[in-house]
Amino acid sequence: MADVDAQFLRGLFDEEGSLHADGRTALYRLYGLEGLLYVGISVAPLTRVRTHLREQPWRSLVVGIRIDYPEDAEAAEREAVWSEHPKYNVVFNGVRPPPPPDRVARLRNELSLERRRLAEFEAAVPESTTHLRLIVRAIEAKRARIAKLLARLEAAEAGRREVPEQVRRVE
């Protein structure tokens, strides 16, 4: 390799060996032979990747790295973990997706979650009268929450239906 090439390559990295990113946050993905292993964000992605490769029990599985610089790295990380299901991510890789941006969709999502929780409470077998009172109280609270969510959802859907009519009147 010529000196010019070596200088160019050295210029891409800072003193710690991280890519120069002008303070932007990177979204990085670590891949293994079986697919995506991990998604993360960092202002020093190569330094962070080296830490993973030193400390994680799955370090020997890593065969590829991809680094991107999205506008909103935190939102991109949440979405990537939720949609791509990396094998070793813990944060954001649970049962609840990130909230949808659309208010009606978000309310529908929340309503579905509350209904599922209500069904779990209703199916619970009480161990004592105290447990029974707590379960009954929780069921009442969930029913009240569901009623409020239904009212908010109906209002949001009504607002959505009215907007196109108003837009048509303007045109």
N, C-alpha and C positions, 0 to 999 in steps of 0.2 A: 504494500500500500504506500502510495506517495505521501510526502509530508503534508501536502495541501489537503488530501483526503483525511488524514489523521487530524489535522487542525479543524477541518469542517466538522468531523464527528465529535471531537472534544467540545466544540462550540455549542453543540446541541444540548449539552448537559451542564448542570451547575457543579459546584465544588463537592457536593454530596453524591453526585452521580444521578440526580433526578433531571428529567427533561425540563428545559426552560419553558414555563407556561405563563409568564407574566402575571402570576397571582391567580390565574383561573383554576377552578376546581375540575379535576379530571374524573371521568367515570371509567373504571377499568373492569375488565372481565378476565377471569382466569379459566382456561379450558383444559380439560383432560381428554383422554381418548374416548371416553363415554359421553362427553358433552360438557356443558357449562358447569363449572365447579363453584365459582364465587364471583359476586359482583360487589364493588365497593367504590367509594369516592375518596379523593385525596388531592391536596395541592402539590404533593410530591409523589406521584403514582409509582415511580420505579423504586423509591425508597420504601414505600408501603408494601409493594409486591415482594421486595427482598425480605421484609419482616415476615410476611406470610410464608415465604419459602424457607425461612429459618425456624419459625415457631409452630406452624400448623401441622397436625398429624397427617393431613392429606397433601403435604408439600410435594411428595414424590410423584403424585398423580398429574401435576401441572405440566402441560406440554405446549401451551400457547397463551399469549397475552394480547388483549386488544385494548387500546386506550382511545377514548373520545373526549371531547370538550363540549358538552351540551350547554345551552344557555342556563338552565336550572338543573344543576347536577344532582341536588337532593331529590327533586321530583323524578328525574330520569332514573335514579337509583331505585326509588320505590317502585316505579313502573316496571323496570327491568327485572327486579326480583319477583314481583307479583306475576308478570307475564311469562318470564323465561324459566322460572323455577330452578335456580342454581342449587346444587346439591348441598352445599355447606353454609349457606346464608342462614342466619338465625333471625336477625331483625327484618321486619316486613314480610317474612315468609310464613306467616301464620294463617289463620282461618279467615281473617277479614281483609278484603282488598283495600287499597287506598280509596278514599271517598271520591266518587265520580264528580266531575266539575259541574254537571247539570243539576240544578236544584231538585227537579222532579225525580231524576234517577237516584240522587242521593237520598231523598226521602223514601223512595221505594225500597232502596237497599236497607235503610235503617228500620223501616217497617217490617221487612222480612226477617231481619235479625231479632227484633223484639218479639215477633210471633214465634220464632223458633225458641227463644228463651222462655216465653210463656208456656209453650208445650212441655219444655223440660221441667218447669216448676209444677205444672199440673200432673205430670207423670211421677213426680217424686213421692216416695212412700215415707210418711213421717215416722220418726223414731220415738217421739214423745209428744205430749200436748204442747209443749213449748215449740218444738219443731213444727208442729201443725199450725200453730198461730203464726210463726214466721213465714211458713209457706203460703198461708192464706193471705197474709199481708203483702207478700211479694207478688202473688197472683193479682191482687187488687191493684197494686201499683203498676204492674205490666199492662193490665186492661186499661187503666187510665192513660198510660203512656201511648198505647196503641190507638185509643180514641183521639188523642191530641194529634198524633201523627197522621191519622186518616183525615182529620179536618184540615191540617196543613197541606197534605197532599192534594186534597180536593181543591183547595184554594189555589195552589200552585198550578194544577192542571187547568183550572178555569182561567187563570191569568195567561197561561200559554195559549189557550184557544182564542182568547180575546185579541191577542196581539196581531195574528194574521188578518182578522177582520178590520182592525184599525189601519193596518198597513194597506189593505185593499182600498179603504175609503180615501186614503191619501193619494194613491195612484189614480 
